[in-house]
């Protein structure tokens, strides 16, 4: 999808973390509020595809991950969102608001 469409939807709906799935519905990346701010300030980048803007090297957890461990992962990596996956499939998201 176009970056402009997705980022404007995130702004409109006040979405701070948008997981990006591939055609097989596997987690392939994440767009964050920081991405939105960076790219809204540089309109030329809004013509790019989401795949060029998203974060690909994600830190994830499984449903079995203890909440304390998830919190520590977010803190030690200075991130506000952890995708919860089973294999490569996204089943949820934990954010700092959840803790």
N, C-alpha and C positions, 0 to 999 in steps of 0.2 A: 504494500500500500504506500501511498505518498506520505512523506513525513509531515507535510503541512496538514493533511486531513487528520492524522492520528494525534499530532501534537495539539491541534485546536480542539479536538474532542476531549483530550486530557484536561485542557484549560477549562472548557465549558462544563465538564462534569466534576472538576476538581479531583481528578485521578492523579495520584502521586507515583504510582508504579504500574506499568502496563507490561505484562508478559507477552512475548512475541512467540507464536507457535508456527512451526513449519507446516507443510502440506500433509504430513502424517500426524499432525496434532501433538508433536513433540516440542518441548521447550527449546527454543533456539536463541533467545535473547531477552533483554529487558530494557524498557525505556523508563527513565525516572524523571522526577520533577526537575532535577538539575539539567537533564538533557533538554527538557522543554524550554527552560530559561535560556540556555546557551543558544539554541537554534532559533528561538523567536527573536533574539537580538541580532541574528545574522540571517536575514530573509533569503539570501542566495542558497543556503543549505536546505531550505524547506523544499526545494525541488528534487532533492535526493530521495532514494528509497529508504524505508525504515531499516533495511539490512545494513546500510552504511552508517547509521546513527546509533543503533542499539549496542548495549554492552553484551558481549558474547561470553566472556570468561566469568561465569557466574559461580557464586558460592551457593550451594543448595543444601537442604536437609531432607530427611525422610520422615514419614509419619512417626517413626519410632524414636526420633531424636528427642532427648529430654529438653524441655523448655529452657532450663538453665543453660544448657550447652548452646542452644540457638541464640540466646541472649548474649552469651560470651562471644560467639562468632560475629554477631553484629557489632558488638562493642570493639573487639580487637581489629576488625576490618573496616571500621568507620562506615558501616552501611546501615540503612534503615529498612531493608526489606530482604527476606529470605524466601525464595521459592521452595515449596514443598513438593518433592517429586517421588514418584514410584517408577523406577527405571528412568526413562526419558520423558515420562508423561507428567505434566503439571497437575497436581491435585489441590493445590492451595497456595496461599502466601501468608507469611507471618511478617508483620511490620512492628516497628517500635511502639506504635499505638496499641498493639495487642498485648504488650508486656507490662 
